[in-house]
């Protein structure tokens, strides 16, 4: 169920963005057991990106990951695979 919701989150996020804009954004981030909603708030404050999701999809998801100069298209699959750990 969570994987389906995360795939839906991925699709909703990608829809309004162009590939050109994605390739220009480089993510530097490190999170250790941080709630998904906190990660999203941090990323939205630091980068010109927006996430759309239903709170019940992510209310128990914890994120642990490190990214150094990753393109947005590289970072998002890692972010979404790293949830629930």
C-alpha positions in Angstrom: 0.0 0.0 0.0 2.8 2.4 0.9 4.7 1.6 -2.3 1.6 2.4 -4.4 1.1 5.7 -2.5 4.8 6.5 -3.0 4.6 5.8 -6.7 1.5 8.1 -6.9 3.5 10.7 -5.0 6.3 10.4 -7.5 3.9 10.8 -10.5 2.2 13.8 -9.0 5.5 15.5 -8.3 6.9 14.9 -11.8 3.8 16.0 -13.7 4.3 19.8 -13.6 8.1 19.9 -14.1 10.1 20.0 -17.2 13.1 17.7 -17.7 15.3 20.7 -18.3 14.4 22.2 -14.9 15.1 18.9 -13.1 18.5 18.5 -14.6 19.6 21.9 -13.3 18.7 21.3 -9.7 21.5 19.6 -7.6 20.6 18.3 -4.2 22.9 18.4 -1.1 21.1 16.8 1.8 21.7 14.4 4.7 18.9 13.0 6.9 19.1 10.4 9.6 15.7 9.0 10.7 13.8 12.2 9.9 10.1 12.2 9.3 9.2 12.5 5.6 7.2 15.7 6.1 10.2 17.3 7.7 12.4 16.3 4.8 9.8 17.8 2.4 9.6 21.1 4.3 13.4 21.3 4.3 13.7 20.5 0.5 10.9 22.9 -0.4 12.6 25.7 1.5 16.0 25.2 0.0 15.1 24.3 -3.6 12.5 25.4 -6.2 10.5 22.2 -5.9 7.1 21.3 -4.5 5.8 17.9 -3.2 2.1 17.0 -3.2 0.9 14.1 -1.1 -1.9 13.0 1.3 -0.7 13.2 4.9 -1.9 9.6 5.6 0.4 8.3 2.9 3.5 9.5 4.8 2.5 9.9 8.5 4.8 7.1 9.6 7.7 7.3 7.1 11.2 7.9 8.3 14.0 9.0 5.9 17.7 8.2 6.2 19.9 9.2 3.3 22.8 11.3 2.1 23.1 13.1 -1.2 25.9 15.2 -2.6 25.3 17.2 -5.7 22.8 14.7 -7.0 20.5 15.7 -9.8 16.9 15.8 -8.9 16.1 12.9 -11.2 18.8 10.8 -9.3 17.7 12.0 -5.9 14.0 11.4 -6.0 14.1 7.6 -6.5 16.6 7.4 -3.6 14.3 9.5 -1.4 11.3 7.4 -2.2 13.1 4.1 -1.8 14.6 5.1 1.5 11.3 5.7 3.2 9.9 3.5 5.9 13.3 2.5 7.2 
